[in-house]
């Protein structure tokens, strides 16, 4: 009888996730303009992607993005959270400050950076250039566009991780921290041997989610550069969007979506395995 | 108000509403129309001129405009697929009409064309562009062209004159660079589609409209020599710095302001820029000049590339197709043309055959009327060119827009760019996605 309680959740999941997912996978094997009847074409969409340099460029950009977000915001977040734990005074205030960018809509954050920071006319970059120190907008160069976007997302993102890590650190038994202090452990030793092991499950979860989210990144890229210039900041999700809504190639877009999902699935599998191992221990 | 009085009054109002409502609904049937984004002044113009004008002229209908923003075409496609779209279907151009017509999502307009006399009132070229399988499915909401805006004051200050040939244009641009000016006010931040304005200019003014026509009909590959020459020339202009260092940072209004402020002598783009005069050149509108973009020596006269930025159709699922047809007909009336173009230039230039009865406000720059007349004459004489957003299928157009950045930034050669353009076009053509191209 109690299994009936699962029915509403399963029904919602089937309607919202399972059916669209199955349809997307099926569409990857069709040619469809989103309007007329789909035509089955086998693996042609995947073959087309394999020979498209823009697809490979987008995939590499997603990998770079993942590497950036697995390191920089997690390192900054951990450091700031630990400092707040050590020096408790003002931690509530700093939590609010760090978390603030997270509550601003991404579209607004992106437009603020575009207009007030990067713009050569109305931004800080323009001000510095006019002062005699040429500083081009990173969004306008192929070598820096992706990093320019990542900088905006990092600014918006690391505070969230910091607050999550701080909440987890507060659950580490105070006795362990005190004991380490009495034993003469330095700040870094306390972090290395007491705090980080204490919040390892949280860090693992955040890293797994970072990988999944990194392959879904869309909003900042689309608003700031739309994948340009010259596809240099194209990621898989913007490529899928362009295929579906500009090229009217929904089947090809579905094929890109399948590739994105494969990365998400692989990451989820790793996470489940890690969790299972922890339970076993 | 006492409780009993309140209840009595409320009941009376409810009963009254119950009797009045059906009568009201019979008298005014809604006509729904989803519109893209519009600035406050433009919304006011739509409300005053279109909605109020139509409602007054058609008391049996009530026009309801719903602003859907810049993602209108995506929302429209999804809504049309589910049969829940508006009565008046506003598309981003003829290339979006064919797939909808093929899928049976649009109503044939042939009967309404007969009823309202559209075949006699609208320039034939545009009727031909709205046909699919011999039936009329769309009418252009506006038509436009590309050319060269210039700042007369800047030219006069430096002793320059408006260019009439490509060598003159290059000489002027080189002089502008020496004077620390950006030769072409231009940019694509916020709308990468701006790239295609420059590619369209190069294809028509250097390769020539005859060659573009042949390519659109599949009779000449996009890798042919005239197109290589055209794109190579465009690339030369980019490499020489004609488009300036901030191309990827400037939005449309910002680079128009650059022209207005005298930081650029020229602005190669479309006639829709006339709408910015009232904002950026309200004190000196006479400083703005416009000429056809100079053509290569073998082409001669400037080519006016014909563009249709948006079209109007009726949804097959419409609950009020007659009302939608009445609304479209109102847009094609001389009265509406005159009133709307008096307050908002460049976006409601409907292709009427006879403009003699149109009355436009004296406050509208004469340059706008002259330019539109020149374009209308070019269309009537069958000597127009082809804009990419009107005549290319969607995937080819995307490659044309995005691929040119790879050429400019050294990530692809001109040959590679055109080869990919040609391959994409052939694929689109094999799938029947190329929009109708009127015979020359």
Interface residues (C-beta under 8 A of the other chain):
Chain A: X31 X33 X34 X35 X36 X37 X114 X118 X119 X120 X121 X136 X137 X139 X140 X142 X225 X226 X227 X228 X229 X230 X231 X232 X242 X245 X246 X247 X248 X249
Chain B: X73 X74 X77 X80 X81 X99 X100 X102 X103 X105 X188 X189 X192 X245 X246 X247 X248 X249 X250 X254 X394 X395 X398 X402 X405 X406 X408 X409 X411 X412 X431 X433
